[in-house]
Amino acid sequence: MAVYKVTVATGDVAEAGTKNSISITLVGSRGESPQTTVSFLFLPGQEKRLSVACGQDLGPIVLIRLHKRRSFLEDGWFCKDVRVTAPDGTLYRFPCNQWLEGVTTVEVREGSGKKLVDDELQILKEHRRRELAARQEAFRWKNYAQGWPRCLNVDSVKELDSNIHFSCVRATNFTGFLILQGASHFLTGFLLRNTSWDSLDEMRTIFSRTQGRDIGGCPPLPLKAS
């Protein structure tokens, strides 16, 4: 008997939790574990810990399978990562960072960043092949107009896979945050000042803080006297 300690983490983004059933299968070089229920309720930012008992040692854990099943209503779930501790104390990390929606099973590789030539096991080669096929299906191209570069074959970002849509939204929010932060510093140093500027060097100090550090790390622009 081999017992594996598993920690499943939900992302801390809005609506990341779920009331659907989540279960897990561990896949090692020498076999697979039984499908084991993790939980029927996840809250954003929450971690669930469980033990997965197997009849034999599975060898190095190379994949995990996350299974999502509806309980009553569909409720998407955002998985941050999964950590598996083997009986010998070896820790395996599986970064996920994706949404699971509907009745689905998602396979996640161990996060060691291997190349194609490093995939010695047939199960890893098959996983890479399926992943490539899924991406080719998700990202189809079309000609927008004669002479124009090709673009994605969708009419709206909302038509993309939920994980791609999520990334676009996060990127937009991050850009908006930077603009707001930079504007806040600018207003603090410029509009709320009760006295006159002492010199151009003092003005450069305020503007360089805004332009150099708060917005993208760009070097400050020189100010010229009128």
N, C-alpha and C positions, 0 to 999 in steps of 0.2 A: 504493500500500500504506500502510495506517495501522495502527500498533501501539499498543495500549492496555495500560497497566500496571495490574494488578488485585491487590488484597489482600483475602483472605477470612479473617475472624476468627471463631473458635469461642468461645463463652462459657466462662467459668471456673467454671461450676457443676458439680455432680456429674453424671457420666455424660453430659456435653455432647458428647463426642467420638463418632466413628462410624467403622466399618469399611466402610460402604457407599460407593458411587460418587457423588461430587458433581461436577456440571458447571454451567456458567454460560453465559448468553446475554446480550449487551449490546444494548439497544434504544435507538436514537437517533432524532432527528427525521427523519433521512434514510435510515434503514435499520437492519438488524440484523446482528449478528456471527454467525459459525458457533457452534454449541454446542461449548464447549471444556471438556474435563475439567480439574477443579481438583485432585482427589486421591481416592485410595481409602482414606485413613486420616487422620483428624483426632483430635488429642488435646485435652482441655480446655484452654482458654486459648491454643491455638496459632493462629498466623497462617500462611496459605499465600500465596505470591506467584507470579504467572504473567503471561505476556504473551498477549494475544489479538490475533491478526493479522486484519485485514479488508481486503477489496479496495478499499474507499473510505472516506473520512471519514464517520462516522455522524452528524455534527452533535452538538448537545447530547444527552448521555445522560439519558434521562428515566425509564427502567425497567431493571431487571435481572430475569432469570429464573433461579432456582436450581432445578436438577433433581436429584432424589435417586432413585437406583435401587439395589435390593438387590444385593449381591454374592453372599452365600450366605444369611445369616440377617438378619432385620429388626433394624436398629440405629439408633434415633432419633438425630437430630443437632440441636443448638441453635446456630443461627447468631447471632452478635452483630451484625456489620455487614460491609459490603463497601465498599471504596474503589476508585474508578476514576480513573486519571490519563490524560487524553487526550493525543494527540501534541503539542498546543499548550501542555501544562502545566496545563490546567484540571483541578481536583480535584473529583470528584463523590462525595458520601457517601450511602450507602444504609443507614440504620439498620434492622436486621431484628428482633433480639431475640425470636425465636420458634423453636419446635420444628418440625422437618420429620420426618414419620413416614410409613412405607410408601413406595410408589412414587408420587411427587408432584412437582409443579412449583409453585413459589411465586413470585409477582411482587411486587417491592418497588419502590416509587417513590423517586425522588431526594428526599432529606430537606430540602426547602426550605419545607415547610409551606404549600403553595398551597391556595386555596379552589376551590370548584366553578367559579366564574366565571373562574378563571385557567387552566382546562384548555382550551387552544386546540386541541390535537391530539386526533384522534378516538380514538387508542389510549389516551390518558389518560382520556377520558370513558368508554370501555368498561371500563377497569380499575376505575374508581370504581363503575360500575354492578354489576360482578361482585362487588366487595368488599362492597357494601351487601346484595346478594342473599345472599351467604354468611353475613353477620352475622344477617340476618333468619332464616335457616335454623337457625343455631346457637342463637339466643336466642328460643325460643318460650315463650309464657306460658300459664299455666293458673290456674283458680280453685281455691285451696286449700280454701276453705269459703265458704258464703254469708255475705256481709257482710265478708269479709276481703279485704285487698289481694291482687292477683294476684302470683304467684311464678313462677320459672322452671319449665318443664315437665320436671324431672328429679327422680329420687328420691335422688340422691347427687351430691356434687361430682365424684366419679370419672367420672360420665357426661358431664361437660362436655368441651369441646375441650381437648387436652393443654396448650395455652398458657394457657387460663383456669385450669385445675387447677394449673398451675405457679405462677401469680400468687398463688392462694389459699395455697399452701404457703409461698411466700416471705413473704407478709404475716404468716402465723402465726409463722414462725420469727423474723421481725424483732421482732414484739411480745414473744415469749418472751425474746429477747436483751435488750430494754430492761428487762423485769421483772428478769431475772437481774442485769443491771448495777446497777440501782437497789438491789436487795437486797444486793449485794456492798458497795456504799458504806455502806449502812445498818449492816451487820454490822461493818464496819471501824470505824465511828465510835461504835457503841453497845455491842455485845457484847464487843468486844476491848479495851475501855477498862479500865485497871487502877486508876484513881483516880476519885474523886468528881468530879462536875461542879462547876465553880467558880461558874457563874451560869446563868441562863436564856438570856442572850445567847449563851453558848457552845453551848448545845443548839440554839438557832435556827440557828447557823452550820452545824452538821452536817446538820440536817434541810433547810435551804434548799438546800444543795448537792444533796441527793438529789432533792428535789421540783422545784427550779427548773431545773436544768441536765441532770440525768441521765435524767429521765423526762419527755419531751415538752415541756420548756420552760415548765411551769406555774409560776406565781408561788408562793413559799413560803407555807404556811399559818401564821398566827400561833399561838404557843403561849400558853396561859393557865396562870397559877399556880393550883394547887389550894388 
